[in-house]
């Protein structure tokens, strides 16, 4: 019998979200044995050639225990203080469990603004892509030490979905305290039925979402559905599963209970559609050599640019035109209009001399282009 939903062992790029309730015990603190099991899963996936990013809660839960703060909601200042103390322990814990497998960990702290501002979005995307290309396991968390309620995700379910879309992941796994999405809260309704696969998130599906079950976790089913909507729109399938078992990803591959939300297309195609639908802020005219390079799947380098029109900032959409003025496509540019005019026609190695600071070699990266 064919498995229902994607095969996690076949993921090309995988984002795994770990909830606080899985990682931190109220009494004993960090669940070291469980974390070592997760590290085995990560190492196995990495050995298969899968890029892995972990979006991990737990800094506040760890920090409040160290500081002796009470359970329940904390004032913003105490929450930020707990995050500052706990983040050090969280990062060290991941480093210690990954090192025996020959893997390096990197801490990446983000805020909502990092995904809403185009310039910061591109910087985050480039940093994560570089870490993955170097074989590093990024450990992502919201920067709770500085984020206020007005500028924060508020839960790592939605953060994980945004990270998955940012890096072009094809699968997102939410390790939770429930084993999938149900027609109602299974702890309150014994007739509740779990979905194996959700092909479309309908209003009826959304109406079934309940409130948070765990006292440690902020994210309930409503936030998980919001995450699923973000993920599948970006071409990324998403699974919700109960993650407390040792080696949860191995359990998922072996048929553990879960709910898969099916993606519409693949991440790259979804990203291309998103870029193609944007209103351009300016135009870049390229020469015949650049046209040939773009058609061969290459990035656009400054050397191939012959003209620049309009005013745009870093990360904003621009139209790409051939020598005859015909539109070739659109892309998210990595330089401002003034910077682009300054480096147009020059080799990438000359960028630092011209601008006075080192820049990215590509004017528009091939992943940020829809031709």
MIKE-199431 format. One record per residue (C-alpha): residue in three letters; x, y, z. Coordinates in steps of 0.1 Angstrom, whole numbers, padded with zeros to 4 digits, always signed. Layout:
<marvos>
ALAXYZ/...
</marvos>
This chain:
<marvos>
UNK+0000+0000+0000/UNK+0014+0034-0010/UNK+0020+0058+0019/UNK-0005+0086+0024/UNK+0013+0119+0018/UNK+0050+0127+0011/UNK+0079+0105+0021/UNK+0100+0124+0046/UNK+0130+0103+0036/UNK+0127+0118+0001/UNK+0128+0154+0012/UNK+0152+0177-0006/UNK+0151+0205+0020/UNK+0134+0199+0053/UNK+0124+0223+0080/UNK+0115+0208+0114/UNK+0098+0228+0142/UNK+0103+0217+0178/UNK+0078+0229+0204/UNK+0088+0239+0239/UNK+0067+0211+0255/UNK+0088+0185+0237/UNK+0122+0200+0245/UNK+0117+0212+0281/UNK+0103+0193+0310/UNK+0088+0216+0337/UNK+0106+0198+0365/UNK+0138+0183+0350/UNK+0145+0209+0323/UNK+0160+0200+0290/UNK+0150+0165+0277/UNK+0186+0155+0267/UNK+0178+0119+0256/UNK+0150+0131+0233/UNK+0172+0158+0218/UNK+0200+0132+0211/UNK+0174+0111+0193/UNK+0164+0140+0172/UNK+0201+0146+0164/UNK+0203+0110+0151/UNK+0173+0118+0128/UNK+0190+0150+0116/UNK+0223+0132+0109/UNK+0205+0105+0090/UNK+0187+0130+0068/UNK+0219+0150+0062/UNK+0236+0118+0052/UNK+0209+0112+0026/UNK+0217+0146+0011/UNK+0188+0165+0027/UNK+0193+0201+0038/UNK+0179+0204+0074/UNK+0168+0235+0093/UNK+0155+0233+0129/UNK+0131+0259+0141/UNK+0133+0255+0179/UNK+0112+0269+0207/UNK+0125+0265+0242/UNK+0146+0295+0251/UNK+0120+0311+0274/UNK+0110+0278+0289/UNK+0147+0270+0297/UNK+0155+0305+0309/UNK+0125+0308+0332/UNK+0136+0277+0350/UNK+0171+0290+0355/UNK+0158+0323+0367/UNK+0132+0307+0390/UNK+0103+0325+0373/UNK+0068+0311+0378/UNK+0047+0291+0352/UNK+0022+0309+0331/UNK+0023+0342+0311/UNK+0052+0365+0320/UNK+0055+0403+0317/UNK+0074+0412+0285/UNK+0106+0423+0303/UNK+0108+0390+0322/UNK+0100+0370+0291/UNK+0128+0388+0272/UNK+0152+0382+0302/UNK+0143+0345+0302/UNK+0149+0342+0265/UNK+0183+0359+0268/UNK+0194+0333+0295/UNK+0177+0303+0278/UNK+0190+0310+0243/UNK+0226+0304+0253/UNK+0216+0270+0268/UNK+0195+0261+0239/UNK+0222+0268+0213/UNK+0248+0249+0234/UNK+0225+0219+0237/UNK+0220+0216+0200/UNK+0257+0220+0193/UNK+0265+0193+0218/UNK+0242+0167+0203/UNK+0252+0174+0167/UNK+0290+0174+0172/UNK+0292+0136+0177/UNK+0277+0132+0142/UNK+0302+0155+0126/UNK+0277+0183+0121/UNK+0281+0220+0129/UNK+0252+0241+0143/UNK+0245+0277+0137/UNK+0222+0300+0157/UNK+0199+0322+0136/UNK+0177+0346+0155/UNK+0150+0364+0135/UNK+0120+0387+0140/UNK+0089+0393+0120/UNK+0105+0424+0104/UNK+0132+0401+0089/UNK+0106+0385+0067/UNK+0084+0416+0059/UNK+0113+0439+0048/UNK+0125+0428+0014/UNK+0161+0437+0020/UNK+0163+0418+0053/UNK+0143+0390+0038/UNK+0169+0386+0010/UNK+0197+0388+0036/UNK+0181+0361+0057/UNK+0175+0339+0027/UNK+0212+0343+0015/UNK+0226+0336+0050/UNK+0205+0304+0054/UNK+0213+0293+0019/UNK+0251+0298+0025/UNK+0249+0279+0058/UNK+0232+0250+0041/UNK+0257+0250+0012/UNK+0284+0246+0039/UNK+0267+0216+0055/UNK+0257+0235+0086/UNK+0224+0229+0105/UNK+0208+0263+0112/UNK+0189+0265+0145/UNK+0163+0292+0140/UNK+0143+0309+0168/UNK+0125+0342+0171/UNK+0146+0368+0187/UNK+0125+0371+0218/UNK+0151+0392+0236/UNK+0143+0423+0215/UNK+0110+0416+0197/UNK+0079+0433+0212/UNK+0044+0420+0208/UNK+0038+0443+0179/UNK+0066+0430+0158/UNK+0067+0393+0166/UNK+0054+0361+0151/UNK+0042+0350+0186/UNK+0046+0313+0179/UNK+0071+0292+0161/UNK+0046+0274+0139/UNK+0041+0304+0117/UNK+0078+0312+0119/UNK+0087+0277+0108/UNK+0063+0281+0078/UNK+0078+0314+0068/UNK+0114+0300+0071/UNK+0103+0270+0050/UNK+0090+0293+0022/UNK+0120+0316+0025/UNK+0145+0287+0019/UNK+0124+0269-0007/UNK+0119+0238+0015/UNK+0097+0210+0001/UNK+0087+0196+0035/UNK+0079+0211+0069/UNK+0074+0189+0100/UNK+0057+0204+0131/UNK+0067+0182+0160/UNK+0039+0188+0184/UNK+0020+0173+0214/UNK-0008+0161+0192/UNK-0005+0134+0165/UNK-0023+0153+0137/UNK-0052+0175+0128/UNK-0086+0164+0141/UNK-0122+0172+0134/UNK-0123+0185+0170/UNK-0101+0185+0201/UNK-0095+0148+0208/UNK-0090+0155+0245/UNK-0125+0169+0247/UNK-0144+0150+0221/UNK-0139+0112+0220/UNK-0155+0110+0185/UNK-0130+0133+0170/UNK-0114+0119+0138/UNK-0078+0125+0127/UNK-0071+0134+0090/UNK-0043+0115+0073/UNK-0041+0140+0045/UNK-0057+0174+0039/UNK-0057+0183+0002/UNK-0073+0217+0006/UNK-0077+0240+0036/UNK-0114+0248+0033/UNK-0135+0271+0056/UNK-0149+0238+0071/UNK-0113+0226+0079/UNK-0105+0260+0095/UNK-0136+0258+0117/UNK-0124+0226+0132/UNK-0093+0242+0148/UNK-0094+0245+0185/UNK-0073+0262+0212/UNK-0039+0253+0226/UNK-0038+0220+0246/UNK-0003+0223+0262/UNK+0005+0247+0290/UNK+0040+0253+0277/UNK+0033+0258+0240/UNK+0018+0289+0226/UNK+0007+0274+0193/UNK-0027+0257+0190/UNK-0043+0242+0160/UNK-0053+0277+0147/UNK-0017+0287+0144/UNK-0008+0254+0128/UNK-0035+0259+0102/UNK-0021+0294+0095/UNK+0013+0278+0091/UNK-0001+0252+0068/UNK-0017+0278+0046/UNK+0016+0297+0043/UNK+0036+0265+0036/UNK+0014+0249+0010/UNK+0010+0282-0009/UNK+0048+0283-0011/UNK+0049+0247-0025/UNK+0059+0231+0008/UNK+0040+0201+0022/UNK+0035+0203+0059/UNK+0029+0175+0085/UNK+0017+0177+0121/UNK+0028+0148+0143/UNK+0032+0139+0180/UNK+0069+0143+0185/UNK+0078+0130+0220/UNK+0089+0096+0207/UNK+0126+0089+0204/UNK+0137+0097+0168/UNK+0104+0112+0157/UNK+0115+0117+0120/UNK+0123+0080+0118/UNK+0089+0072+0133/UNK+0072+0095+0107/UNK+0090+0076+0079/UNK+0078+0043+0094/UNK+0041+0053+0094/UNK+0035+0071+0127/UNK+0002+0090+0131/UNK+0003+0124+0114/UNK-0016+0147+0092/UNK-0001+0159+0059/UNK-0012+0191+0043/UNK-0005+0187+0006/UNK+0014+0215-0013/UNK+0001+0230-0045/UNK+0031+0225-0068/UNK+0068+0227-0058/UNK+0086+0255-0039/UNK+0105+0268-0069/UNK+0075+0271-0091/UNK+0055+0288-0063/UNK+0083+0313-0058/UNK+0085+0320-0095/UNK+0047+0327-0096/UNK+0051+0350-0066/UNK+0078+0370-0083/UNK+0061+0371-0117/UNK+0030+0386-0101/UNK+0049+0415-0085/UNK+0047+0451-0099/UNK+0082+0461-0110/UNK+0098+0492-0096/UNK+0122+0497-0125/UNK+0139+0479-0154/UNK+0173+0464-0162/UNK+0184+0461-0198/UNK+0209+0433-0205/UNK+0231+0424-0234/UNK+0230+0394-0257/UNK+0255+0375-0236/UNK+0235+0380-0204/UNK+0204+0368-0223/UNK+0222+0336-0232/UNK+0234+0331-0196/UNK+0199+0337-0182/UNK+0184+0312-0206/UNK+0210+0287-0194/UNK+0199+0291-0158/UNK+0226+0315-0147/UNK+0222+0344-0123/UNK+0224+0380-0137/UNK+0258+0396-0131/UNK+0265+0433-0133/UNK+0288+0428-0163/UNK+0258+0420-0185/UNK+0238+0451-0177/UNK+0236+0479-0203/UNK+0209+0501-0189/UNK+0189+0509-0157/UNK+0156+0528-0154/UNK+0135+0536-0124/UNK+0141+0540-0086/UNK+0142+0508-0065/UNK+0157+0496-0033/UNK+0174+0463-0024/UNK+0151+0433-0026/UNK+0125+0451-0048/UNK+0111+0436-0081/UNK+0125+0449-0114/UNK+0118+0440-0150/UNK+0145+0423-0170/UNK+0147+0434-0207/UNK+0168+0422-0236/UNK+0188+0444-0260/UNK+0157+0449-0281/UNK+0135+0460-0252/UNK+0115+0428-0250/UNK+0107+0417-0215/UNK+0125+0386-0204/UNK+0111+0383-0169/UNK+0112+0398-0134/UNK+0135+0395-0105/UNK+0143+0407-0070/UNK+0174+0428-0072/UNK+0202+0428-0046/UNK+0213+0465-0051/UNK+0196+0499-0051/UNK+0190+0517-0084/UNK+0220+0540-0077/UNK+0243+0511-0069/UNK+0231+0492-0099/UNK+0239+0521-0122/UNK+0273+0524-0106/UNK+0283+0488-0112/UNK+0265+0482-0145/UNK+0289+0468-0171/UNK+0316+0459-0145/UNK+0328+0426-0133/UNK+0317+0413-0099/UNK+0353+0416-0086/UNK+0352+0453-0091/UNK+0321+0459-0070/UNK+0340+0466-0037/UNK+0363+0491-0055/UNK+0333+0510-0070/UNK+0309+0510-0041/UNK+0335+0510-0013/UNK+0322+0478+0004/UNK+0320+0442-0007/UNK+0287+0431-0022/UNK+0271+0400-0036/UNK+0285+0388-0069/UNK+0250+0384-0086/UNK+0228+0414-0093/UNK+0198+0391-0094/UNK+0202+0355-0082/UNK+0187+0328-0104/UNK+0165+0317-0074/UNK+0150+0353-0073/UNK+0141+0354-0110/UNK+0110+0345-0130/UNK+0118+0344-0167/
</marvos>
